[in-house]
């Protein structure tokens, strides 16, 4: 399951757009040499092609690689690396995502949005230590960021909140993975699960439509044997109706059947739980 950082993308675009303000169109080839062979795209023409291809990650990645080969010293390299990172994220190519993400970070050290993308890539590929380190660095950087004067405070607060929420969700998944590797009867596992729930709840407070955090919180509550909290979290993931809905529904049905068999369900029903979740989320 890959979590998409839509707001992170928006933030990165904002951070990198200044590079284009000062970018200069390279002079076109003139003279005999230009007439003897087909002219290659200039730097800015290739950038425009990359921008036009953003809906197609395969083409975006190809064009970015071409740009990096031909214009390795360009002042726009950071933007190109960023676009390549996003393209490979959409293509689920973690190795290339990491390559370009690290290269971008080398050019813009401490950028929280880039760190967030890397953290998500790491945690989804079971590199929990690297994920935790990147997410912690990102949170520290976010807390030290200063709002651009031209950006409305409301927009800034919304974007920073979304980015923090994504990072809390990533850290929650880090601890959930660690819990899964701990002794099932041990205190370490319980502590990891409690930390997991705490972080997913922080993420949800910042984005009440974060279905992945609801789903993973549902798993964590179930492992802590907190069936009511687990069902409520799963129900919200189902109600939102995104990538985790089917899995959350399946897990809910298993818990409900277990409670029914033990005659512990009372008047709780699947439909009732979904209706309550929709009401709490404001979903019609």
C-alpha positions in Angstrom: 0.0 0.0 0.0 1.5 3.3 -1.1 0.5 6.5 0.6 0.2 9.5 -1.7 1.4 12.8 -0.4 -0.7 15.2 -2.4 -0.1 18.1 -0.1 3.6 17.3 0.0 3.6 17.6 -3.8 1.9 21.0 -3.6 4.5 22.2 -1.0 7.4 21.0 -3.1 6.1 22.8 -6.2 5.9 26.0 -4.1 9.4 25.5 -2.8 10.9 25.0 -6.3 8.9 27.4 -8.4 11.3 30.2 -7.6 14.0 28.4 -9.6 12.0 29.1 -12.7 11.6 32.8 -12.0 15.3 33.3 -12.6 15.8 30.6 -15.2 17.0 32.0 -18.6 16.2 30.6 -22.0 19.3 29.2 -23.5 20.2 30.7 -26.9 19.1 28.7 -29.9 21.8 27.1 -32.1 22.6 29.3 -35.1 24.9 29.0 -38.1 26.1 26.1 -40.2 26.2 23.6 -37.3 22.5 24.1 -36.6 21.7 23.5 -40.3 23.8 20.3 -40.6 21.9 18.4 -37.9 18.5 18.4 -36.3 18.5 20.8 -33.4 18.3 19.4 -29.9 15.8 20.8 -27.4 17.2 23.7 -25.4 17.2 23.4 -21.6 14.0 25.4 -21.2 12.3 23.5 -24.0 13.1 20.3 -22.2 11.8 21.7 -18.9 8.6 22.7 -20.7 8.2 19.2 -22.0 8.7 17.8 -18.5 6.0 20.1 -17.1 3.6 19.1 -19.9 4.3 15.4 -19.2 3.6 15.5 -15.4 0.4 13.4 -15.7 2.5 10.6 -17.3 5.1 9.4 -14.7 6.9 7.1 -17.2 7.5 10.0 -19.6 8.3 12.4 -16.9 11.0 10.0 -15.6 12.4 9.5 -19.1 12.6 13.3 -19.7 14.2 14.0 -16.3 16.9 11.4 -17.0 17.6 13.0 -20.4 17.8 16.4 -18.7 20.2 15.2 -16.1 22.4 13.7 -18.8 22.5 16.8 -21.0 22.3 19.6 -18.5 24.1 18.3 -15.4 25.3 21.8 -14.3 21.9 23.5 -14.8 20.6 25.8 -12.1 17.3 23.9 -12.4 18.7 20.5 -11.4 17.0 20.5 -8.0 13.6 21.0 -9.7 14.3 18.2 -12.1 15.5 15.8 -9.4 12.3 16.6 -7.5 10.1 15.8 -10.5 12.0 12.6 -11.0 11.5 11.7 -7.3 7.7 12.2 -7.7 7.6 10.3 -11.0 9.4 7.2 -9.5 7.2 7.4 -6.4 4.1 7.1 -8.7 5.8 4.2 -10.5 6.5 2.4 -7.2 10.2 2.3 -8.1 11.8 2.7 -4.7 15.4 2.5 -5.7 15.1 5.4 -8.2 12.9 7.4 -5.7 15.6 7.1 -3.1 18.4 8.0 -5.7 16.7 11.2 -6.8 15.3 12.0 -3.4 18.7 11.9 -1.8 20.2 13.9 -4.7 17.5 16.5 -4.2 18.2 16.6 -0.5 21.9 17.1 -1.1 21.0 20.2 -3.1 18.4 21.5 -0.6 19.5 20.1 2.8 16.8 19.7 5.4 13.8 20.3 3.1 10.9 18.8 5.1 8.8 17.9 2.0 11.6 15.9 0.5 12.4 14.2 3.8 8.7 13.3 4.1 8.7 11.6 0.7 11.8 9.7 1.5 10.4 8.7 4.9 7.3 7.3 3.3 9.3 5.4 0.7 11.5 3.9 3.5 8.6 2.8 5.7 6.7 1.3 2.8 9.8 -0.7 2.0 10.3 -1.9 5.5 13.3 0.3 6.2 12.0 1.5 9.5 15.1 3.0 11.0 15.7 5.2 7.9 12.0 6.1 7.8 12.1 7.2 11.5 15.2 9.3 11.0 13.9 11.0 7.9 10.5 11.7 9.5 12.0 13.1 12.7 14.3 15.4 10.6 11.3 16.5 8.6 9.2 17.3 11.7 12.1 19.3 13.2 12.5 21.2 10.0 8.7 22.0 9.8 8.8 23.4 13.3 11.6 25.8 12.3 10.0 26.9 9.0 9.0 30.5 8.5 5.8 31.3 6.5 6.5 33.2 3.2 5.2 36.7 3.4 3.0 36.4 0.4 1.3 33.2 1.6 -2.0 33.6 3.5 -1.8 32.3 7.1 -4.8 30.0 6.6 -3.2 28.3 3.6 0.2 28.0 5.4 -1.4 26.4 8.5 -3.4 24.0 6.3 -0.3 22.9 4.4 1.9 22.6 7.5 -0.8 20.6 9.2 -1.2 18.2 6.3 2.6 17.7 6.1 2.8 17.1 9.9 -0.1 14.7 9.7 1.6 12.7 7.0 4.8 12.5 9.1 2.9 11.3 12.2 1.2 8.6 10.1 4.6 7.5 8.7 6.0 7.3 12.3 2.9 5.4 13.4 3.6 2.8 10.7 7.2 2.6 11.9 6.1 1.6 15.3 3.5 -0.8 14.0 6.1 -2.6 12.0 8.4 -2.8 15.1 5.5 -4.1 17.2 4.9 -6.9 14.6 8.5 -8.0 15.1 8.4 -7.9 18.9 7.6 -10.8 21.3 3.8 -11.1 21.3 3.7 -11.4 25.1 6.3 -8.8 25.8 6.1 -5.3 27.2 8.1 -3.9 24.3 5.3 -4.9 21.8 2.6 -3.3 24.0 4.6 -0.1 24.3 5.2 0.0 20.5 1.5 -0.5 19.9 0.6 2.3 22.3 3.0 4.6 20.5 1.5 3.6 17.2 -2.0 4.5 18.3 -0.8 7.8 19.7 0.9 8.8 16.4 -2.0 7.7 14.2 -4.4 9.7 16.4 -2.2 12.8 15.9 -2.3 12.2 12.2 -6.1 11.9 12.2 -6.4 15.1 14.3 -4.7 17.0 11.5 -6.5 15.2 8.7 -9.8 13.6 9.6 -10.1 12.0 6.1 -6.8 10.0 6.5 -8.2 6.6 5.7 -4.8 4.9 5.9 -4.2 6.1 9.5 -7.7 5.0 10.5 -7.1 1.6 9.0 -3.7 1.1 10.7 -5.0 2.5 14.0 -7.7 -0.2 13.7 -5.0 -2.8 13.4 -3.2 -1.4 16.4 -6.3 -1.3 18.6 -7.1 -4.8 17.6 -3.7 -6.0 18.6 -4.2 -4.2 21.9 -7.5 -6.1 22.3 -9.4 -2.9 22.2 -12.3 -4.1 20.0 -14.6 -1.1 20.2 -11.8 1.4 19.3 -10.7 -1.0 16.5 -14.1 -1.2 15.0 -14.6 2.5 15.2 -11.3 3.2 13.4 -12.0 0.5 10.7 -15.5 1.9 10.2 -14.1 5.4 9.4 -11.7 3.9 6.9 -14.6 2.1 5.2 -16.8 5.3 5.3 -14.1 7.3 3.6 -14.1 4.8 0.8 -10.5 5.1 -0.4 -7.6 2.6 -0.7 -8.1 0.8 2.6 -11.9 0.4 2.5 -12.0 -3.2 1.4 -9.4 -4.4 3.9 -11.0 -2.4 6.7 -14.4 -4.0 5.9 -12.9 -7.5 5.9 -11.3 -6.9 9.3 -14.4 -5.4 10.7 -16.5 -8.4 9.7 -14.0 -10.8 11.3 -14.1 -8.9 14.6 -17.9 -8.8 14.6 -18.2 -12.5 13.9 -15.7 -13.3 16.7 -17.8 -11.1 19.1 -21.0 -12.7 17.9 -19.7 -16.2 18.5 -18.7 -15.2 22.0 -22.1 -13.4 22.5 -20.3 -10.2 23.3 -21.6 -8.0 20.4 -24.7 -6.6 22.0 -26.7 -4.4 19.6 -23.6 -3.4 17.5 -23.9 -4.0 13.8 -21.7 -3.4 10.8 -24.2 -1.0 9.2 -24.7 0.9 12.4 -20.9 1.4 12.9 -20.6 2.7 9.3 -23.5 5.0 9.7 -22.0 6.4 12.9 -18.6 6.8 11.3 -20.1 8.8 8.4 -22.0 11.0 10.8 -18.8 11.8 12.7 -16.9 12.5 9.5 -19.6 14.6 8.0 -20.1 12.2 5.1 -23.5 12.2 3.5 
